[in-house]
Amino acid sequence: NAGVMQNPRHLVRRRGQEARLRCSPMKGHSHVYWYRQLPEEGLKFMVYLQKENIIDESGMPKERFSAEFPKEGPSILRIQQVVRGDSAAYFCASSLGQGAPYSNQPQHFGDGTRLSIL
Amino acid sequence: KNQVEQSPQSLIILEGKNCTLQCNYTVSPFSNLRWYKQDTGRGPVSLTIMTFSENTKSNGRYTATLDADTKQSSLHITASQLSDSASYICVPRGGGSTLGRLYFGRGTQLTVWP
């Protein structure tokens, strides 16, 4: 399966712990996006990364959240000192590119990580 | 503020019937609009895409329309099947300084009954 792979699918943490969510993009894709989805809400953009660079993090909370996409390995979304309000589904998407000529290319989504905070 | 409003919020139809889902958006500048299908517990999957110059696009039993002047789109599903039960999400894409960001509606939750 060459799709976007996210793991773990489910993650349970206690308040104050750290959560690490991983995303391996589709083969050949170098652009990664993270989204958060609360129950009954639409997906909300968090951050857009290319290999080793953060392009747009305007949707990321200013504290406790960070993301990286290293030269080798998956993209990581890290949440430090988790709180109950961090409980949500976190989706990763990847694409070939962003601007022209890729603007009509779809973002391909993984099946998400469901984070539950006790 | 860029927003996407979808209606109805939820819809129940009988297998074999048709239905139409609506989307109004205020995203500007606007690049294209895509409809996604999201099954429960899964990630969204693209159904159709339309640029601002296209009025209609079909993909099997799915037909999407777009009026870029009034900023409205619709998704028509013909001869519904049980597997059509899912959330359908309208996603306009920004242009220009928005860096091509996607704006997600809350979706219409469609349930198809046998």
Interface residues (C-beta under 8 A of the other chain):
Chain A: V4 Y33 Y35 E40 E41 G42 L43 K44 F45 Y48 I55 D56 F91 A93 Q98 G99 S103 N104 P106 Q107 F109 G110 D111 G112
Chain B: V4 S31 N32 R34 G41 R42 G43 P44 V45 S46 I49 T51 I89 R93 G95 L99 G100 R101 L102 F104 G105 R106 G107
